Amino acid sequence: MKSQNSKITHLRRLVAIMTSVVGLAVVLLTYLQVEWDRRESLRQHVADMENLSTALTRQAESTIRDAHAVLLGMQRKLQVSGYAPESLNEVLEVARAQSSVLTDVQGFTVLSAEGRPLITTVPNPITTYSAQDREYFLIQRNNQASGLYIGPPVQSRMSGEWVISLTLRLSDANGEFRGVVMATLLVQHFVDFYQTIDLGSQGVIGLVKRDGTLLVRSLESVQNAGLNMSKSPVLRAVNEQGVTRGNMVLTAMIDGVKRIYGFDTSDEYPILVAASRGEEEAMAAWRDRSLQNWSLAAGVLVILFSMGWLIGRALGRQGRMEARLQSMHRDLALANHALEIMAGEDALTGLANRRRLDETLRVAFQSAAAQGQPLSFVLLDVDYFKRFNDQYGHPAGDEVLKEVAAVLKRHAKRSADTTARYGGEELALVLPGAESTSAMAVAERIRADVEALAIVNEGSPYARLTLSVGVATCVPGRDMPEPADLVAAADVALYVAKGEGRNRVILGKNPA
């Protein structure tokens, strides 16, 4: 009796240890999954902000470059032809023509050596003022080699609007100061454009000079006009460490909001653009997924420890010990099977992952070889997917893959049919017992259904999302010796489909 009680006690301890180990493993695996998901989500947001900042930097460069070119023309004309009324009128006509084309430029102005406007294309200007005290005027007057100067945002005395000034010095033949040619960029134009970009309620885009002067901020631009941002970690990284493009997660100096920043500097002008999204909003989806994962883990732990308690209770009852142990073995087998299914599933599409696909194809190949039955393998590739990602962003690309996967699942109608994510934008379908004709029919229906989704893809010559499909069929053991040969044949057929213009289904040839 004592020996039996000792055995039961030993078994109870063993169950408690196993339950604790498995519970710890569940917690650890959940943590690793959540942490990986967090890093991946953050990486995607960082890449989006970097790409956006680069695009906006190029846009700002283009605007300044266009205005700069006009200013150079005006400067050369005046310094060669002089400052007589006829010469000023010629410059005015050229400036008016350029103002009608350059919509981001408020106007072009020529100021005299006394800071008085001589000519301007600014609509309805107030010309009874002097710019002698303006920073841009003093810099151009006191520095013969200043080149293009980008001034801080100021409220224009000519129009009353907030503008950014671009100025060049005017000199006579002796190098004496004769005034300034100036282009004014409307701050509100930049703000309106930046606000068309959806970055959430906390997202901000900032155009900043490398000396730290804030030129434009998509939120509260006027209140923060000319603010010195030189102490910002972004500016310090650019000016002190020589970083030209990068990303950071930091708390903003202006409003104290924690954001994910991407920034890029101009190679032509002393400016940079920083695009950011609120960290709380950006990671909200990840937090929801994290909560779901931890909730699932908590449920598994409750089940696990409940099972452990039941096993211990069962061990205390001699008469029912065998039945309870068998029941627990069955439950554990089901749990292990569920974990195997989870381990073999692609997280994004819900299809089988590559590891599960390889195992399924190997088993199907062996079974077909033993029965002398055909086996078909279909390999699908989303056409111009990189262009789609580049134009619409990776989140949109993920949604597209989910939709294509849903179409693929609808056409795997038999229990033996297996759908899988082969890698990246490539998907696969295993069709045991399917001849080439039926496999081609299934593949064509999948291709047509995806095209019928009418998902816009401006990077594709078809202007919508399409698939290229390669199909291969064989009798395993007779036509092909290994599963890899069947996959290779489908891959070659897919390559041919792409070479022939994509958006088509090609049947691979069996080796002679």
Secondary structure, DSSP 8 states (H G I E B T S, - for coil): -HHHHHHHHHHHHHHHHHHHHHHHHHHHHHHHHHHHHHHHHHHHHHHHHHHHHHHHHHHHHHHHHHHHHHHHHHHHHHHHH-SSHHHHHHHHHHHHHHHHH-TTEEEEEEEETTS-EEEE-SSS---S---TTSHHHHHHHH-TT--SEE---EE-TTTSSEEEEEEEEEE-TT--EEEEEEEEEEHHHHHHHHHTS---TT-EEEEEETTSBEEEESSSTTTTTT-B-TTSHHHHHHHHH---EEEEEEE-TTT--EEEEEEEE-SSSSEEEEEEEEHHHHTHHHHHHHHHHHHHHHHHHHHHHHHHHHHHHHHT-GGGHHHHHHHHHHHHHHHHHHHHHHHTB-TTT-SB-HHHHHHHHHHHHHHHHHHT--EEEEEEEETTHHHHHHHH-HHHHHHHHHHHHHHHHHT--STT-EEEEEETTEEEEEEET--HHHHHHHHHHHHHHHHHT--B-TTSTTSB--EEEEEEEE-BTTTBSSHHHHHHHHHHHHHHHHHTTSSSEEE-----
